[in-house]
């Protein structure tokens, strides 16, 4: 049974919220994917999840009763994640000095699709938890990791002072 319009709106808005949140963070770091792209990915994933979870219920029941045929609504979501993986692969490139760039952005695009799928399926707690953890990792990653590395270096005892 298809959720009512208010529930669908809640799901789409949750996906859009995380799209905006992640997009602002990415734009702040001057990364190629901003809020609009993230919102589009998240709400597209949410919409496809709603269609996949609820749009084929009657057709699947009818096909099963007449033709002993079973459908798998999750196949739409798997196809979408494959497509998002293709987009993510296009984001990754080798920089002029041989360094690989875009991996974090590609992973973030994939996460947006997963968040959208979860929101579309109504898994609110999971989406909020995943979104917040992902945002914290993106927001804190460079500064925090640099700080942790420096702290670890300063804690090491020089070899000539060891007993």
HUPEBEL-V873142 format. One record per pair of residues at least 4 apart in sequence whose ideal C-beta (glycine too) atoms are under 8 Angstrom apart, sorted by sequence separation. I is the first residue (numbers start at 0). J is the second residue. If there is no record, write none. Layout:
BEGIN
i:j
I:J
I:J
END
This chain:
BEGIN
i:j
2:6
3:7
4:8
5:9
6:10
7:11
8:12
9:13
10:14
11:15
12:16
13:17
14:18
15:19
16:20
17:21
18:22
19:23
20:24
21:25
22:26
23:27
24:28
26:30
32:36
33:37
34:38
35:39
36:40
37:41
38:42
39:43
40:44
41:45
42:46
43:47
44:48
45:49
46:50
47:51
48:52
49:53
50:54
51:55
55:59
56:60
57:61
58:62
59:63
60:64
61:65
62:66
63:67
72:76
73:77
74:78
75:79
76:80
77:81
78:82
79:83
80:84
81:85
82:86
83:87
84:88
85:89
86:90
87:91
93:97
94:98
101:105
102:106
103:107
104:108
105:109
106:110
107:111
108:112
109:113
110:114
111:115
112:116
113:117
114:118
115:119
116:120
118:122
122:126
123:127
124:128
125:129
126:130
127:131
128:132
129:133
130:134
131:135
132:136
133:137
134:138
135:139
136:140
139:143
140:144
141:145
142:146
143:147
144:148
145:149
146:150
147:151
148:152
149:153
150:154
151:155
156:160
157:161
2:7
25:30
32:37
49:54
50:55
63:68
93:98
94:99
117:122
118:123
139:144
156:161
1:7
25:31
62:68
63:69
93:99
94:100
25:32
26:33
62:69
63:70
92:99
93:100
2:10
25:33
26:34
62:70
91:99
92:100
117:125
118:126
91:100
92:101
117:126
22:32
23:33
59:69
91:101
22:33
23:34
59:70
90:101
91:102
22:34
25:37
58:70
114:126
117:129
21:34
22:35
59:72
22:36
90:104
91:105
19:34
22:37
55:70
90:105
114:129
18:34
21:37
22:38
113:129
114:130
55:72
88:105
19:37
54:72
87:105
90:108
18:37
19:38
86:105
87:106
110:129
114:133
17:37
18:38
52:72
18:39
51:72
87:108
18:40
51:73
86:108
87:109
15:38
18:41
51:74
110:133
14:38
17:41
18:42
51:75
50:75
51:76
83:108
84:109
15:41
83:109
107:133
14:41
15:42
14:42
47:75
48:76
47:76
80:109
83:112
14:44
107:137
11:42
14:45
13:45
44:76
47:79
80:112
79:112
80:113
11:45
103:137
10:45
11:46
44:79
43:79
80:116
79:116
103:140
10:49
44:83
76:116
7:49
40:83
2:49
1:49
2:53
1:53
0:53
1:54
1:56
0:56
32:90
31:90
44:111
48:115
52:119
40:108
44:112
47:115
48:116
51:119
52:120
44:113
46:115
47:116
48:117
31:101
37:107
41:111
44:114
45:115
48:118
49:119
37:108
40:111
41:112
44:115
45:116
48:119
49:120
32:104
36:108
40:112
43:115
44:116
47:119
48:120
30:103
31:104
41:114
42:115
45:118
46:119
30:104
37:111
41:115
44:118
45:119
32:107
40:115
44:119
32:108
41:118
25:104
25:107
21:107
21:110
21:111
18:111
17:111
18:114
17:114
18:115
14:114
14:115
17:118
14:118
13:118
14:119
11:118
10:118
11:119
10:119
17:126
21:130
10:120
13:123
20:130
24:134
10:121
14:126
21:133
25:137
13:126
17:130
21:134
24:137
28:141
13:127
20:134
24:138
6:121
21:137
17:134
2:121
END
